[in-house]
């Protein structure tokens, strides 16, 4: 028995010694905190992201989680820290969070042979230094013209990590349906909408407790054949008015450092469209999505994502028209229907990343399909694109960027896409 006790004692002592030498188990008593920043973000926004208060003892895991959450705010070009001793047991934490310049007027030009767009407006992702989103924009394009005003309050300013956003928008769109790569019909319509979202209500931490997102959208669609000049058959005239409500939930957390990401997210949502007149029949909608990011080092990042959805409505302006956001290089509406899916694989490479200049490349493949019957989308060969993107930008001024895509889709000629 004595030998057993001695063995247990030395085993415990050795394990404790290893734990103390492990960086994740090192602890500090934080007696003082100094935040070093340049011009915008208020201290309380940063303090809300820390997992500890001054006077508490923390370990490396707690500190790293706090730094990750400060990065996740999304408005900083640089975040780091240092710890200095001020007594045998006390320490001062120096936290540096350098703001990126996010308040900008902007002009964005993007396009390829089939889809050209120009957007004008201004945005501020850190309005009043309180991480409030504010934007006003207008878009002129081949398939849509619109303008919108949006406003969002972050969880740092609301109760138990809620977020709140509202948006007003209006515009016009024209969407063609294709069969065997030929246009067979078109819907052209005006739209007005007032929408909003309450994100993660009552969610007090990052432990993924049940905390659904709640959204609403009050909108009107009214057809107008004068919006597009074509010989293709027009959808029948209609005017619909809806209140659309949805509830969604997500699991997982994607952390970010600068432009890179690491982690996973799985989400699902159910929506119902309540018609506000006899011409607007009720509809239901389901969606699912999953994303995974793996950052191996400051140079290499891999990612994969999948999303799918289905809507019971047959109203032409409510079904899904696949576009370059689903499969880069596809012609808008080349695949369309009540059901859709898309998948994406991406390898990102960061060659340079300084506060005032960054150069990146990504190599990607996208695939997707749409149809009016859900399970039929998996019976047909999907649209597939492969391509690469080069991006040149300024992390301290994120909007100062230019991207060029070279993309190949069989049967299309969309090799080139430019974003400024």
Backbone torsions as a table, in degrees:
resi	resn	phi	psi	omega
1	UNK	NA	-40.1	179.8
2	UNK	-62.3	-40.7	179.4
3	UNK	-64.3	-37.4	179.5
4	UNK	-64.6	-44.0	179.1
5	UNK	-61.2	-43.1	179.6
6	UNK	-63.9	-39.6	179.2
7	UNK	-62.8	-45.8	179.7
8	UNK	-62.6	-40.1	-179.0
9	UNK	-61.7	-49.1	-177.4
10	UNK	-70.1	-33.3	176.7
11	UNK	-64.0	-45.5	178.6
12	UNK	-62.7	-42.8	179.3
13	UNK	-61.8	-41.5	-179.3
14	UNK	-67.0	-42.4	179.0
15	UNK	-64.3	-40.4	177.3
16	UNK	-62.7	-38.5	178.8
17	UNK	-64.7	-41.3	177.6
18	UNK	-64.2	-40.4	179.9
19	UNK	-63.7	-38.1	-179.2
20	UNK	-70.1	-27.9	178.7
21	UNK	-82.9	-11.9	178.2
22	UNK	-78.6	127.4	-176.0
23	UNK	-58.2	-33.5	-176.4
24	UNK	-70.3	-17.0	-179.1
25	UNK	-101.0	-2.6	177.5
26	UNK	-67.4	138.8	-175.8
27	UNK	-123.7	152.9	176.0
28	UNK	-137.0	141.5	169.2
29	UNK	-93.1	116.0	-176.1
30	UNK	-90.8	104.7	-180.0
31	UNK	-91.7	-17.0	-178.8
32	UNK	-153.4	148.1	-179.8
33	UNK	-132.6	128.8	177.4
34	UNK	-122.7	124.6	179.5
35	UNK	-101.7	122.3	177.9
36	UNK	-104.2	118.5	179.5
37	UNK	-142.1	171.7	-176.8
38	UNK	-98.2	-63.2	-172.9
39	UNK	-138.8	-27.4	-162.7
40	UNK	-114.1	-63.9	-166.0
41	UNK	-59.6	129.8	177.9
42	UNK	-69.3	148.8	-179.0
43	UNK	-58.2	-37.3	-174.2
44	UNK	-67.4	-25.7	176.6
45	UNK	-66.6	-43.1	178.6
46	UNK	-69.1	-43.6	-178.1
47	UNK	-60.9	-31.8	179.9
48	UNK	-66.1	-19.9	-178.5
49	UNK	-90.2	-8.9	-178.5
50	UNK	-82.2	141.5	-177.7
51	UNK	-87.7	11.7	-176.0
52	UNK	-150.2	166.3	174.8
53	UNK	-116.7	156.6	176.0
54	UNK	-58.2	135.6	-177.7
55	UNK	103.1	-14.2	-179.2
56	UNK	-91.9	159.5	175.7
57	UNK	-98.9	130.4	-175.7
58	UNK	-127.3	161.3	173.5
59	UNK	-112.7	-178.1	-176.1
60	UNK	-64.0	-38.3	-179.6
61	UNK	-62.5	-44.2	179.5
62	UNK	-63.1	-42.5	-179.2
63	UNK	-66.0	-44.1	-178.7
64	UNK	-66.2	-38.1	176.6
65	UNK	-62.0	-39.8	178.5
66	UNK	-64.1	-43.1	178.9
67	UNK	-63.8	-41.3	177.3
68	UNK	-58.7	-42.5	-177.6
69	UNK	-69.4	-32.1	174.1
70	UNK	-66.3	-42.8	175.4
71	UNK	-59.2	-38.7	-175.7
72	UNK	-66.6	-15.6	174.2
73	UNK	-56.6	-37.6	171.9
74	UNK	91.6	4.7	-175.6
75	UNK	-111.8	11.2	-174.8
76	UNK	-114.5	143.2	173.9
77	UNK	-91.3	-19.8	-178.6
78	UNK	-151.3	133.5	174.2
79	UNK	-139.5	124.4	173.4
80	UNK	-156.3	-177.6	-175.5
81	UNK	-154.7	164.1	169.5
82	UNK	-146.0	153.2	-179.4
83	UNK	-122.8	125.7	178.8
84	UNK	-117.6	142.5	177.0
85	UNK	-80.5	136.3	176.0
86	UNK	-121.0	-5.1	175.7
87	UNK	-162.8	172.0	179.6
88	UNK	-55.1	-29.2	-179.2
89	UNK	-120.8	-11.1	-174.9
90	UNK	-102.1	154.8	-177.1
91	UNK	-141.5	156.3	172.8
92	UNK	-113.7	131.9	178.5
93	UNK	-100.6	120.4	175.0
94	UNK	-99.6	112.3	-178.0
95	UNK	-109.0	121.3	179.5
96	UNK	-105.5	125.8	177.4
97	UNK	-137.3	99.9	-177.1
98	UNK	-90.8	121.0	-178.7
99	UNK	-68.8	137.4	164.6
100	UNK	-79.8	156.5	-178.8
101	UNK	-87.2	96.7	-171.8
102	UNK	-102.5	-3.0	178.4
103	UNK	-94.4	113.2	-173.2
104	UNK	-149.1	143.3	156.6
105	UNK	-82.0	150.4	-177.0
106	UNK	-148.3	155.9	170.2
107	UNK	-130.6	122.1	-179.2
108	UNK	-120.0	128.4	177.4
109	UNK	-117.8	127.7	177.3
110	UNK	-142.7	156.5	178.8
111	UNK	166.7	170.4	172.4
112	UNK	-146.4	-163.0	-175.6
113	UNK	-65.9	-25.3	-173.3
114	UNK	-110.2	-18.6	-172.1
115	UNK	-142.0	110.6	-179.1
116	UNK	-118.5	139.2	-177.7
117	UNK	-141.7	146.2	170.9
118	UNK	-134.9	126.9	-179.6
119	UNK	-117.7	140.0	177.1
120	UNK	-131.3	147.9	177.0
121	UNK	159.4	-158.3	173.8
122	UNK	-145.8	155.2	177.0
123	UNK	-144.3	152.4	175.7
124	UNK	-143.4	111.1	179.7
125	UNK	-86.3	0.9	-178.6
126	UNK	-143.1	51.0	-176.4
127	UNK	-60.1	130.2	-179.0
128	UNK	61.6	17.2	-178.9
129	UNK	70.7	16.7	-175.9
130	UNK	-115.1	20.7	178.1
131	UNK	61.2	26.2	177.0
132	UNK	-84.9	134.7	176.2
133	UNK	-91.2	130.1	177.6
134	UNK	-141.1	128.2	179.2
135	UNK	-151.5	148.6	174.5
136	UNK	-136.9	123.9	-174.3
137	UNK	-147.3	158.5	173.8
138	UNK	-135.5	148.8	-177.3
139	UNK	-134.4	132.4	174.4
140	UNK	-119.3	121.3	-175.5
141	UNK	-149.0	175.7	-178.8
142	UNK	-63.5	-41.1	-173.7
143	UNK	-109.6	-8.0	179.7
144	UNK	-158.8	149.6	171.3
145	UNK	-130.5	132.4	-175.5
146	UNK	-158.4	164.6	168.9
147	UNK	-143.9	150.6	-177.3
148	UNK	-153.3	153.7	175.6
149	UNK	-124.7	128.0	-179.8
150	UNK	-133.2	150.6	-176.8
151	UNK	-145.5	130.9	-178.1
152	UNK	-137.7	132.1	175.9
153	UNK	-98.9	130.8	-176.5
154	UNK	-82.4	166.9	-178.6
155	UNK	-67.2	-21.5	179.5
156	UNK	-65.8	-20.3	-177.6
157	UNK	-104.4	-3.3	-174.2
158	UNK	-120.0	177.3	-173.8
159	UNK	-75.4	125.4	172.6
160	UNK	47.5	53.9	173.3
161	UNK	66.4	18.4	171.5
162	UNK	-64.7	153.8	164.9
163	UNK	-127.2	151.8	-178.6
164	UNK	-138.5	129.1	177.5
165	UNK	-139.3	147.8	176.6
166	UNK	-135.3	154.3	-177.7
167	UNK	-148.6	136.2	171.5
168	UNK	-114.8	132.8	179.5
169	UNK	-150.6	157.5	177.1
170	UNK	-155.0	156.1	179.4
171	UNK	168.6	-162.2	179.5
172	UNK	-143.0	152.8	-179.0
173	UNK	-143.5	156.1	168.9
174	UNK	-136.3	129.1	-176.7
175	UNK	-128.5	125.0	178.3
176	UNK	-95.3	146.2	169.2
177	UNK	-104.9	144.3	-175.8
178	UNK	-117.8	152.4	169.6
179	UNK	-142.1	123.4	-174.9
180	UNK	53.7	41.8	176.9
181	UNK	67.0	16.8	176.4
182	UNK	-120.3	141.5	179.1
183	UNK	-68.3	130.5	-178.9
184	UNK	-119.6	-21.1	178.1
185	UNK	-160.6	165.2	179.7
186	UNK	-147.9	145.6	170.7
187	UNK	-121.6	131.9	177.8
188	UNK	-126.5	130.2	-171.3
189	UNK	-155.0	156.9	170.3
190	UNK	-94.8	148.8	178.6
191	UNK	-136.3	146.9	172.5
192	UNK	-136.6	140.9	178.5
193	UNK	-155.8	150.5	171.8
194	UNK	-128.6	116.2	-174.5
195	UNK	-129.5	163.2	179.6
196	UNK	-159.8	165.0	-178.2
197	UNK	-147.5	135.2	169.9
198	UNK	-110.9	112.6	-175.0
199	UNK	-98.3	140.8	174.6
200	UNK	44.4	51.8	178.7
201	UNK	-63.4	139.9	177.2
202	UNK	64.3	15.9	-178.5
203	UNK	-91.7	111.6	-169.6
204	UNK	-102.8	-4.2	-178.0
205	UNK	-154.7	-168.3	-178.9
206	UNK	-105.8	29.2	-178.2
207	UNK	-94.2	10.2	173.2
208	UNK	62.1	33.7	173.6
209	UNK	-66.5	159.1	-175.8
210	UNK	-62.6	121.3	-175.4
211	UNK	-156.4	79.4	-172.7
212	UNK	-68.2	153.7	172.2
213	UNK	-91.8	140.1	-179.1
214	UNK	-118.4	131.6	-177.5
215	UNK	-133.8	154.1	172.8
216	UNK	-139.0	155.4	179.3
217	UNK	-150.9	111.8	176.4
218	UNK	-99.4	113.8	-172.8
219	UNK	-143.6	162.5	177.1
220	UNK	-135.2	136.3	171.9
221	UNK	-120.9	130.8	-179.8
222	UNK	-135.9	121.1	-176.2
223	UNK	-72.0	152.5	-180.0
224	UNK	-155.2	107.1	-176.4
225	UNK	-69.8	-14.1	-179.8
226	UNK	-76.4	-6.3	-175.9
227	UNK	-76.7	-19.3	-178.5
228	UNK	-142.9	139.5	180.0
229	UNK	-100.8	107.3	-177.0
230	UNK	-156.3	157.6	175.3
231	UNK	-93.2	-2.0	-179.0
232	UNK	-72.3	147.2	-179.3
233	UNK	-59.4	130.8	177.6
234	UNK	-87.8	146.5	171.5
235	UNK	-65.8	154.2	179.6
236	UNK	-61.4	146.5	180.0
237	UNK	-63.2	142.7	175.0
238	UNK	-160.0	162.7	173.5
239	UNK	-139.7	121.4	-177.8
240	UNK	-124.0	148.7	178.1
241	UNK	-132.8	127.8	-174.5
242	UNK	-136.2	152.2	160.9
243	UNK	-113.6	110.0	-179.4
244	UNK	-100.5	128.6	179.0
245	UNK	-120.2	142.9	178.6
246	UNK	-145.8	153.9	176.4
247	UNK	-132.3	134.3	-177.6
248	UNK	-143.0	159.0	179.1
249	UNK	-140.8	146.8	177.1
250	UNK	-132.1	150.7	177.7
251	UNK	-127.0	147.2	179.7
252	UNK	100.9	170.7	-177.9
253	UNK	-145.2	129.1	176.0
254	UNK	-107.7	108.9	177.5
255	UNK	-83.0	152.6	178.9
256	UNK	-131.2	145.8	168.5
257	UNK	-133.6	116.8	-169.4
258	UNK	54.9	-124.6	-177.5
259	UNK	-92.2	-9.7	-176.4
260	UNK	-86.1	155.1	-177.5
261	UNK	-132.2	156.2	178.0
262	UNK	-151.5	126.5	178.4
263	UNK	134.9	-165.7	-177.6
264	UNK	-142.7	161.7	175.7
265	UNK	-150.8	134.9	175.9
266	UNK	-125.6	130.0	-176.1
267	UNK	-139.2	155.1	175.5
268	UNK	-149.4	154.8	-178.2
269	UNK	-151.2	150.3	173.2
270	UNK	-125.4	136.3	179.2
271	UNK	-132.9	154.3	176.8
272	UNK	-134.5	134.1	177.0
273	UNK	-104.1	115.7	-177.9
274	UNK	-97.8	113.5	-179.3
275	UNK	-68.2	137.2	-179.0
276	UNK	-99.3	3.9	174.4
277	UNK	-153.7	176.2	-175.8
278	UNK	-69.7	-18.5	-179.8
279	UNK	-88.0	3.3	-173.6
280	UNK	-123.8	83.8	-178.5
281	UNK	-67.1	149.1	-179.2
282	UNK	-63.0	147.0	175.3
283	UNK	-140.5	163.8	178.1
284	UNK	-126.4	153.1	-179.4
285	UNK	-143.6	140.5	176.4
286	UNK	-128.1	145.0	176.8
287	UNK	-146.7	154.2	179.0
288	UNK	-146.2	144.0	178.0
289	UNK	-151.5	152.0	177.2
290	UNK	-146.9	139.9	179.0
291	UNK	-137.0	145.7	177.4
292	UNK	-139.5	130.9	178.2
293	UNK	-125.8	138.6	176.0
294	UNK	-134.5	113.8	175.9
295	UNK	-96.6	115.6	-177.7
296	UNK	-84.7	-35.2	179.6
297	UNK	-165.6	178.3	-178.9
298	UNK	-61.5	-7.7	-178.0
299	UNK	-102.9	-42.2	-168.4
300	UNK	-113.0	131.7	174.5
301	UNK	-138.2	133.7	175.4
302	UNK	-115.3	147.1	179.0
303	UNK	-148.9	155.5	176.7
304	UNK	-146.2	145.5	179.0
305	UNK	-148.8	155.5	177.1
306	UNK	-146.2	137.6	176.2
307	UNK	-144.1	149.6	180.0
308	UNK	-152.2	155.7	-178.9
309	UNK	-158.5	162.3	177.9
310	UNK	-149.2	138.6	177.1
311	UNK	-128.6	137.9	-177.9
312	UNK	-80.3	-14.7	-178.3
313	UNK	-70.5	142.1	174.2
314	UNK	-105.4	4.7	178.0
315	UNK	-63.0	125.2	-171.5
316	UNK	-55.4	-33.5	-177.7
317	UNK	-81.5	-4.7	-178.8
318	UNK	-105.6	-15.6	178.2
319	UNK	-75.0	172.7	-174.7
320	UNK	-95.1	128.0	174.9
321	UNK	-109.3	110.8	-177.6
322	UNK	-64.5	141.4	-178.9
323	UNK	-140.5	-169.2	-175.6
324	UNK	-68.3	-14.7	173.2
325	UNK	-73.1	-24.5	177.2
326	UNK	-88.9	-52.9	179.2
327	UNK	-134.1	108.1	-178.1
328	UNK	-57.6	128.9	177.9
329	UNK	97.8	-11.7	179.5
330	UNK	-74.8	148.6	175.1
331	UNK	-75.6	136.3	-177.4
332	UNK	-54.7	122.2	178.3
333	UNK	83.8	3.2	-179.1
334	UNK	-59.8	-29.3	168.3
335	UNK	-127.8	134.9	-177.7
336	UNK	-153.2	161.2	177.7
337	UNK	158.7	-177.4	179.9
338	UNK	-74.3	-23.8	-179.3
339	UNK	-118.1	149.6	179.2
340	UNK	-158.7	160.1	169.5
341	UNK	-152.1	157.6	170.5
342	UNK	-151.6	148.7	176.6
343	UNK	-131.1	149.5	-176.3
344	UNK	-141.1	137.5	171.9
345	UNK	-122.9	136.5	-174.9
346	UNK	-144.5	136.5	171.6
347	UNK	-117.9	120.0	-177.9
348	UNK	-109.0	141.0	-179.0
349	UNK	-130.8	124.5	178.6
350	UNK	-104.3	111.2	-177.6
351	UNK	-87.4	-37.9	177.7
352	UNK	-139.0	140.7	175.3
353	UNK	-152.4	91.8	174.9
354	UNK	-116.4	164.7	-177.9
355	UNK	-55.0	-32.1	-173.3
356	UNK	-112.0	0.9	174.6
357	UNK	-161.5	135.9	176.5
358	UNK	-141.2	146.0	177.8
359	UNK	-134.6	127.6	-176.4
360	UNK	-134.0	159.8	170.8
361	UNK	-138.0	144.4	172.3
362	UNK	-131.1	145.9	175.4
363	UNK	-118.5	127.9	-171.2
364	UNK	-140.4	159.9	167.8
365	UNK	-136.7	134.5	179.2
366	UNK	-120.9	149.4	172.8
367	UNK	-146.3	151.4	-179.2
368	UNK	-173.3	165.3	-179.6
369	UNK	-157.9	152.3	176.1
370	UNK	-138.4	150.1	-179.5
371	UNK	-164.5	164.9	179.4
372	UNK	-78.6	-19.0	176.7
373	UNK	-111.4	130.7	-170.0
374	UNK	-60.1	-54.1	-173.2
375	UNK	-71.7	-14.8	176.2
376	UNK	-70.0	-21.9	-179.6
377	UNK	-66.8	-21.2	178.6
378	UNK	-94.4	-4.4	179.1
379	UNK	-92.0	-17.8	-178.4
380	UNK	-102.2	151.5	177.0
381	UNK	-65.9	126.8	-176.4
382	UNK	-74.9	161.0	168.7
383	UNK	-73.2	132.1	-177.6
384	UNK	-128.2	136.1	174.8
385	UNK	-130.2	150.7	172.7
386	UNK	-129.2	148.2	-178.6
387	UNK	-173.9	-178.3	176.7
388	UNK	-141.6	151.1	178.7
389	UNK	-128.8	139.1	171.9
390	UNK	-114.4	131.8	-177.7
391	UNK	-128.9	132.8	176.6
392	UNK	-122.6	124.6	-175.1
393	UNK	-155.5	175.0	-178.1
394	UNK	-120.2	104.7	-177.7
395	UNK	-54.6	-34.7	179.4
396	UNK	-70.5	-24.3	177.3
397	UNK	-130.3	80.8	-168.9
398	UNK	-57.2	-29.6	-178.1
399	UNK	-74.9	-13.5	179.6
400	UNK	-84.4	85.6	-171.9
401	UNK	-150.6	156.1	173.4
402	UNK	-142.6	137.7	179.2
403	UNK	-130.9	144.6	174.7
404	UNK	-131.7	130.6	179.2
405	UNK	-109.6	140.2	168.0
406	UNK	-119.1	109.6	-170.8
407	UNK	-128.6	140.8	178.0
408	UNK	-120.2	127.4	171.1
409	UNK	-126.6	127.3	-177.8
410	UNK	-56.6	126.9	178.3
411	UNK	90.2	-12.1	179.0
412	UNK	-109.6	167.8	179.2
413	UNK	-119.6	28.7	-176.7
414	UNK	-88.9	63.9	178.2
415	UNK	-75.8	-20.6	-167.1
416	UNK	-127.6	134.2	176.4
417	UNK	-146.9	128.2	-175.8
418	UNK	-119.8	133.0	172.3
419	UNK	-122.8	130.2	178.4
420	UNK	-121.8	NA	NA
